[in-house]
Amino acid sequence: MRRRIYTGVIAVAAAMVATAFPAPIPLGFGPQTASASTNGPVDPPLFDQTQDGKPVRVNVVTDQREDVAGAAEAGTVLTTFDYLPVVTLEVTQAGLTDLQSQPGVVSVTEDVPLPPSLTETTAKIGSDTAAIAGKTGTGATVAVLDTGVEAGHAFLGGRVTDQACFSVNNVELGVSSLCPNGQEAQEGTGAADTAQSACASLSGACDHGTHVAGIAAGNGQGVAGAPLRGVAPGANIAAVQVFSLFDNDAYCGAGGSPCVLSYSSSQMKGLEKVLAWKSAGKPIVAANMSLGAGRFTAPCDLDPRKGIVDRLWSANVATVIAAGNNGHTDAVAAPGCVSSAVTVGSTSDDDQLSAFSNRGTLLDLLAPGNAVTSSVSGGAFAAKNGTSMAAPHVAGALAVLKQTYPTEGIDSLVSLLATSGTPISYTGATTPRIDVGKAVQAIAPKPEADKKPRAFQVDNDKRTPIPDGVGSPAPGAPAESPVTVSEYPGKASKKTQVFVNITHTYRGDLKLELVAPSGTVYLLKDVSGTDAADNVVATYTVDAAGQDANGTWKLRATDHDDLDTGKINTWSLIFPTPFESTALQAIPDTGTIVSTLDVDGIDGRAAGPTQVWVNLTHAKIGNLRLTLDSPDGKVYTLKPYGAEPGGTLTTTYGVDATAAVANGTWKLKVTDGATGSTGELKGWSLGFPSYENQTQMAIPDATGTYVELWTKADGLVGSASNQLQVYVDASHQYLANLKIDLVAPDGSVHLLQASGQITRAGDLKKIYTVDASAFPANGWWKLRVDDVLAGNTGTVNNFVVRF
């Protein structure tokens, strides 16, 4: 998921990587080094494999689902998909030649079957601390795509709530389904239960899925011989069997027949089922795939599994994949090389990289994978090694974070794991080892002189107690939490937003208000004695048009009854954008219209990403090209000509405009490049996002711990820029003691200022520039301040990230 730029192409089928010593890979199959096919979509070795007239099983990825029917005519259809523009075929060399010339075909790769390759570990990542705090993943579900799960295992506690099986039958190859019904698909109770399928007689060959599920969500309370717990002992499990039974030595290798292997087409069917469950309202937060094969130093975004991994990410489900056990120092296996996957490597209990673990810049996270004890078939327990054991630590951690931060999206939760983790540095990269104990506590929930980037969002995460009322309807004293806006151009927005996170034992007693600098009061939430639920985590929108944006705004919380207490944990004031045009303009049939916006009050450069919101209708949107012109003449293409049908285009584009000046006249140009259609531009706006945390925090005096201020960028489009501005306001008795870092959403740490650079006491108010072009804009950004020498104290007063 850290990968932003696609450079690798050829995908390979996945092998299970359950242990550091996977079963042998049969000749003609297995790991391949990523390479590019320059002669068409068909992987070149497939032509060699079919020279003798024998067919080959392939996954065909097309540009659109409409292209699947044409591709399917090239061979015998084996598997179709509900969401993906993919079909699995059996084809001869003639069929490959046909696919090679079809314009809608993106890639043709072999559907290769390959084999399966806690107590101390859960304590290492802090899940014991999280569990003691009541954060066990309750209310969340982890999907496990594997060899099935022993649903009745005591360690899993009856929490296997959903089951499905996708398993290939092929008599000629000696392949038979492991679904209990003997068919290639089965859904419902028992479908993935290893005690009800042929797995029950295979002497532990199907243990892998039960072991993985136990790491993610096992609960050892009252279970003899069990580890204390998995990472998320309160979470449910959705089990998906994606393996088949092979009675063929050519596939099973030196270990002999029978063996269990998984086709990538079965994995895609399983991931589609996870998406269907999620779409039906199942609270799935992660899909664990402890799979992998190949050696990829660059993203493999033509892997046929990427499409469904992307769709799951958009549905707020992370696909968590093991990095592989080949010991590669600069590469991971497929499908972990897919850029939208969360790829996990393995560490030992002393935070050393496991010798077997793949690693490098494609790795997202690390977790323990050495000698991990978890559940296996027959109600037993065993220890296993591998990145397969590391991945479910992350899947379980995401369930814990979803319970802790229920309103956060999956990008935010993965970012929290990264930014709260322990950085592990090795040759070529640094990757965070997750610490779920820290992650559940991570959010409680001016140039050199006196300038600073303007505020787009201002946070205050200082906890403020809410005094108890004195009896209905007599209110208690109001609790007020302030933020100060300065150097913001113009007035507040009619769509001003207020995000609040309040802990309270009876939220029906609470009245919430926003107080503007002028004293005007906006009601956010009134008292409702019938609302007996606890806590308030919500975003309110108020029309604050006409109010001066600059000044001190306050969140006011008042308790109107007795016997209940609470506190404001954090709140944010958000001004979506001050620069907007609502002038209606007709888009002529061929030709260009120009709409302008005047920007003032923003010193220096524009943002990266500048947010450009456009609202238009047109009879043929594909006929339109949209560009943005900056005041100093720079031109940015928002939308090229395309093939979209008619309708409404309401979207936000992210443009890295850090090379352009902000103040002046900006122009949106809409060009209709073909005849026969017209439309209307209804409005557009410009936003220059900046995020600020004004919570004052003490800097510990050389205690070996640091202080962190956070701010969350959310809902932005585009990547951060190479001119990211970080404003720091700190006071200290000796500034030379301070080491200051920025932590990016992926957990990487960027030095802003080393200790010893400013040899004086007093105030530090400074803007630092960071090249953050490799990172997404969205996620948790943190300022980390460390006092490295004893004897002096100070505070962090303010922290701003401006894109």
Buried (B, 14 or more C-beta within 10 A) or exposed (E): BBBEEEEBBBBBBBBBBBBBEBBBBBEEBBBBEBEEBEEBBBBEBBBEBBEEEEBBBBBBBBEEBEBBEBBBEBBEBBBEBEBBBBBBBBBBBEBBBBBBEBEBBBBBBBBBBBBBBBBBBBBBBBBBBBBEEEBBBBBBBBBBBBBBBBBEBBBBBEBBBBBBBBBBBBEEBBBBBBBBBEEBBBBEEBBBBBBBBBBBEBEBBBBBBBBBBBBBBBBBEEBEEBBBBBBBBBBBBBBBBBBBBBEBBEBBBEEEBBBBBBBBBBBBBBBBBBBBBBEEEBBBBBBBBBBBBBBBBBBBBBBBBBBBBBBBBEEBBBBBBBBBBBBBBBBBBBBBBBBBBBBBBBBBEEEEBBEBBBBBBBBBBBBBBBBBBBBBBBBBBBBBBBBBBBBBBBBBBBBBBBBBBEEBBBBBBBBBBBBBBBBBEBEEBEBBBBBBBBBBBBBBBBBEEEBBBBBBBBBBBBBBEBBBBBEEEEBBEBBBBBBBBBBBBBBBBEBBBBBBBBBBBBBBBBBBBBBBBEEEEBEBBEBEEEBEEBBBBBEBBBEBEEBBBBBEBBBBBBBBBBEBBBBBBBBBBBBBBBBBBEEEBEBEBBEEBEBEBEBEBBBBBBBBBBBBBBBBBBBBBBBBBBBBBBBEEBEBEBBEBEEBEBEEBEBBBBBBBBBBBBBBEBBBBBBBEEEEBBBBBBBBBBBBBBBBBBBBBEBBBBEEEBBBBBBBBBEBBBBBBBBBBBBBBBBBBBBBBBBBBBBBBBBBBBEBBEBEEBEEEEBBBBBBEBEBBBBBBBBBBBBBBBBBEEEBBBBBBBBBBBB
